[in-house]
Amino acid sequence: MSFLLKTRSEGNQQKQASPQEQQRKIEEVRELLGDLPTETPSFLSDGTIRRFLRAKNWSMEQATKALKEAVKWRRQFKPDKICWEDLASKENEAQRAYIPDYLDNNGRTVFVTMTSKKSLTSAKEHIKQLVYNLEILALSSEDAQEENIVWMCDFSGWTLSTTPLWETRESLHIIQNYYPGLVGAAILSNPPKIFESFWKIVKHFIEPTLYDKVKFVYSNNSDSQRILADMFDLDKLEFAFGGRNTASLDITMYSERMRRRDQIRGACKDASGTI
């Protein structure tokens, strides 16, 4: 599977914009959006507009179109209203996908998915949990000047039934269209041989800018281990990825952390109606 280490970087050169040019484009996109920034001020912040502009290579027309589509989707899906308490079987599902309390060596937020963990919910609930996590990750990236998320995916023991093709395609659609410009690196760890055929299909749904951020790493590969050692404090990185951290997720502490994030987002109200 060594071919999986290759990327297709040709022709995907990203433009650079000075801080002054970025702000000018943000303001012009805000004008092009008309009344939408007034309707959804928390979503259409400078940080969100910057992120969409960056994802669209600083094209104001493309970013405006993408933002309008995102607003349309948000009206229907209402991701800003999803909170920790809404997630089905959250104590189990958080073991499959969570945001750890450490950063990578560049100060980027980490998002972990463990595909081999058995799920107790439906694919529809998986999408809901993904969107919930993306909302939190977007909030943590509000002031970031570049892609600020490192996505760590453990594929040990993966099978096709673990992540059906339609669910993978829908997840990619949401990430690329409604949360673009978040992922700075996607590390796929220890995929089995059977994953090769699946990847040959899935890669056609991945946009070039995201595809170039994908790296495959293997526990028995010295180059892979050097990549991870450069990126992470191995005392904090999970053992599944080649780190030295063997502790399991403390679901009680994690639940409290997610509830605090929900309060910051203004996503949920208590019984008295107070956010």
Secondary structure, DSSP 8 states (H G I E B T S, - for coil): -GGGG----TT-------HHHHHHHHHHHHHHTTTHHHHSTTTS-HHHHHHHHHHTTT-HHHHHHHHHHHHHHHHHH-GGG--GGGSTTHHHHTTTEE--S-B-TTS-EEEEEETTS---S-HHHHHHHHHHHHHHHHHHTTT-SS--EEEEEE-TT--TTTS-HHHHHHHHHHHHHHSTT-EEEEEEE---TTHHHHHHHHGGGS-HHHHTTEEEE-TT-HHHHHHHHHHS-TTTSBGGGT-SB-----HHHHHHHHHHHHHHHT----TTS--
